[in-house]
Every structure is written in structure tokens, then in C-alpha cells.
Amino acid sequence: MEGVGGDGASAATALNQRRHELSKLFQYYLDKTTPHSTYRWIGTFVLALLYALRVYYVQGFYVVTYGLGIYILNLLIGFLSPLVDPELEPSDGPMLPTKGSDEFKPFIRRLPEFKFWYAITKAFCVAFVMTFFSLFDVPVFWPILLCYWIVLFVLTMRRQITHMIKYRYIPFNLGKQKYSGKRPSASGSSPRAD
């Protein structure tokens, strides 16, 4: 009987080792996608489109879609919020500049872009899989859910934009700033000799 238990333990060990190898392989490819944000977001958009087509085709799963919308709204709030909220933690650590003369401190998100993308992509994958199980197809009047979600979105974004204006931060980086520096005057002589 010891042989049977030993075989079970070795099978479990082999299964755990295989799962660990697959996890490392998945993490390797996930890390390789990090610098390619445009392609990552295009892939997520395609996944969202497939999900929308699936929901449209089966004419159901509106509660799943509503839950997905609330989850994405929650992620968006984290993505647009600073790591250290100036309203909650006054002057203990680095703060966002409030005047033009303050020292520049870069905007650090509470939820970084990569984690934001990864969470949204996982959410669409889970929601897509849920559309294949009739257990999650709860009959509801979907226009009410849509109106409620729109109201929630507008109120949340208004509060977030008010917070951004009050503490003067912009959560988007529009690329590296280019400084022109001093330009040589046009009336002066040319620095190169002809």
C-alpha cells in the first residue's frame, strides 16, 4: 500500500513541477509584451469586440456585462489616481506640485498601465468564458443596467476630474518633453566658415 501513496505523491510533484514550468513560460511571454503597449491594447480591444459580439449573438449575459463594466470602472479609477492621494496623506511623503514654482514630481499611478491592461484582459477572458454557462445568464431588463452604469460612470468621472483639477495633476504622459533651449540669433554670423 505504500507504493500507491508514493505514486500519488510523485504524480502530484510532477503535476506541480509542470504547473510551475507553465507559469514561468507564461510569465516569460507576458514580460516580453511589456514594451509593446500599442499591440497589447489592440489585442485587448479585439478580445472586447469578440466578447461584445458573443453577448449580442446570444442576446443575454447582461448581468455579466454589467459586472464587467463596474470592474473596469474600478480599474479606471485606480489608473487615473495618484499612488499617494494628497487628500489623505498630507505632507508626510512626496506630494504632487500645487504651484508652478514647486519641484517637479512625476505622476505615479496607483495602478500602473501594465497591471491595468492585464486586469482588463483577464476580466474580458473570464467574462467571455462565463458566456458559455447558462447559470450566469440571469434574465434582466438590460436598459436599466445600462442607464445605471452610465450614471455611475458620469458621477465617478466627475469626482475624479474634480480631484485632478483640485490637486493639479494630469494622469497621462504625452511623451517626452522637448526643450528648445537657446537658439542662435539670425542676425549673428554663422558658426561655420565657408
C-alpha positions in Angstrom: 0.0 0.0 0.0 2.9 2.3 0.5 3.6 2.1 -3.3 0.2 3.5 -4.1 0.7 6.5 -1.8 4.2 7.0 -3.2 2.9 7.0 -6.8 0.2 9.6 -5.8 2.9 11.8 -4.2 5.2 11.6 -7.2 2.3 12.3 -9.6 1.4 15.4 -7.5 5.0 16.5 -7.5 5.2 16.1 -11.3 2.0 18.0 -11.7 3.2 20.8 -9.5 6.5 20.9 -11.4 4.7 21.1 -14.8 2.4 23.8 -13.5 5.4 25.8 -12.3 7.1 25.4 -15.7 3.9 26.6 -17.5 3.7 29.5 -15.1 7.3 30.5 -15.8 6.7 30.2 -19.6 3.5 32.3 -19.3 5.4 35.0 -17.2 8.3 35.0 -19.8 5.9 35.8 -22.7 4.0 38.2 -20.5 7.3 40.1 -19.8 8.1 40.1 -23.5 4.8 42.0 -24.2 5.6 44.8 -21.7 7.3 47.3 -24.1 4.6 46.7 -26.8 1.7 48.6 -25.3 0.0 49.5 -28.6 -0.2 45.9 -29.7 -1.3 44.8 -26.2 -4.2 47.2 -26.2 -5.1 46.3 -29.8 -5.3 42.7 -28.7 -7.5 43.6 -25.7 -9.7 45.7 -28.0 -10.1 42.6 -30.3 -11.0 40.5 -27.3 -13.5 43.1 -26.1 -15.0 43.1 -29.6 -15.3 39.3 -29.6 -17.0 39.5 -26.2 -19.4 42.1 -27.4 -20.3 40.0 -30.5 -20.8 37.0 -28.3 -23.2 38.8 -26.0 -25.0 40.3 -29.0 -25.3 36.9 -30.7 -26.7 35.1 -27.6 -28.8 38.1 -26.5 -28.0 37.5 -22.9 -25.4 37.7 -20.1 -26.2 41.3 -19.3 -25.5 40.9 -15.6 -22.1 39.6 -16.5 -21.5 42.5 -18.8 -22.7 44.9 -16.1 -20.3 43.4 -13.6 -17.5 43.6 -16.2 -18.3 47.3 -16.7 -18.3 48.0 -12.9 -14.9 46.2 -12.6 -13.4 48.1 -15.5 -14.7 51.4 -13.9 -13.0 50.4 -10.7 -9.7 49.7 -12.5 -10.0 53.0 -14.4 -10.3 54.9 -11.1 -7.1 53.2 -9.9 -5.4 54.0 -13.2 -6.3 57.7 -13.0 -5.5 58.1 -9.3 -2.0 59.0 -7.9 -0.2 56.5 -5.7 -0.2 58.9 -2.8 -3.5 60.7 -2.5 -2.8 64.3 -1.4 -6.2 64.5 0.3 -5.5 61.5 2.6 -1.8 61.8 3.4 -0.8 65.5 3.8 2.9 66.3 3.6 4.4 63.1 5.1 5.9 62.0 1.8 6.4 63.3 -1.7 3.4 65.3 -2.8 2.2 66.5 -6.2 3.2 70.1 -7.0 0.4 72.6 -6.5 2.2 75.7 -7.7 4.3 76.4 -10.8 7.3 77.1 -8.6 7.1 73.7 -6.8 9.6 71.0 -7.7 8.5 68.7 -10.5 7.5 65.2 -9.2 6.4 62.7 -11.8 2.9 61.3 -11.7 3.0 57.8 -10.2 -0.2 55.8 -10.7 -1.9 53.8 -8.0 -2.5 51.1 -10.8 0.3 51.0 -13.4 -0.6 50.8 -17.1 0.7 47.2 -17.5 -1.3 45.9 -14.5 -4.3 47.9 -15.7 -4.1 46.3 -19.1 -3.5 42.8 -17.7 -6.5 43.1 -15.3 -8.8 44.3 -18.1 -7.6 41.5 -20.4 -8.2 38.9 -17.7 -11.6 40.3 -17.0 -12.7 40.0 -20.6 -11.4 36.5 -20.8 -13.3 35.4 -17.6 -16.4 37.2 -18.8 -16.1 35.5 -22.2 -15.8 32.1 -20.6 -18.8 32.8 -18.4 -21.0 33.4 -21.5 -20.8 29.6 -22.2 -22.5 28.7 -19.0 -26.3 29.3 -18.8 -26.0 29.6 -15.0 -24.7 33.2 -15.4 -27.4 34.2 -17.9 -29.8 35.9 -15.4 -32.8 37.5 -17.1 -32.8 41.2 -16.5 -34.1 44.3 -18.3 -30.7 45.4 -19.7 -31.6 49.1 -20.5 -32.0 49.7 -16.7 -28.5 48.3 -16.1 -27.0 50.3 -18.9 -28.6 53.6 -17.6 -27.4 52.8 -14.1 -23.9 52.1 -15.3 -23.8 55.4 -17.4 -25.0 57.4 -14.3 -22.3 55.7 -12.2 -19.6 56.4 -14.8 -20.6 60.1 -15.2 -20.7 60.6 -11.4 -17.4 58.8 -10.8 -15.5 60.5 -13.6 -16.9 63.9 -12.5 -15.5 63.3 -9.0 -12.2 62.1 -10.4 -11.8 65.1 -12.8 -12.7 67.4 -9.9 -9.9 65.8 -7.8 -7.5 66.1 -10.7 -8.3 69.8 -11.1 -8.1 70.5 -7.3 -4.6 68.9 -6.9 -3.4 69.9 -10.4 -2.2 66.6 -11.8 -2.6 65.0 -15.2 -2.5 61.2 -15.2 -1.4 61.0 -18.8 2.1 61.3 -20.2 2.0 62.7 -23.7 5.6 61.7 -24.4 9.0 63.1 -23.6 9.0 66.9 -23.4 11.4 68.6 -25.9 13.1 71.7 -24.8 14.2 74.1 -27.5 16.9 75.8 -25.5 18.6 78.9 -26.7 18.5 79.4 -30.5 21.3 81.2 -32.2 20.3 84.7 -33.4 19.6 85.1 -37.1 21.4 88.4 -37.3 24.7 87.0 -36.0 27.4 85.4 -38.1 27.2 81.8 -39.0 29.4 79.5 -36.7 30.8 77.6 -39.7 33.3 79.2 -42.0 32.6 78.9 -45.7 
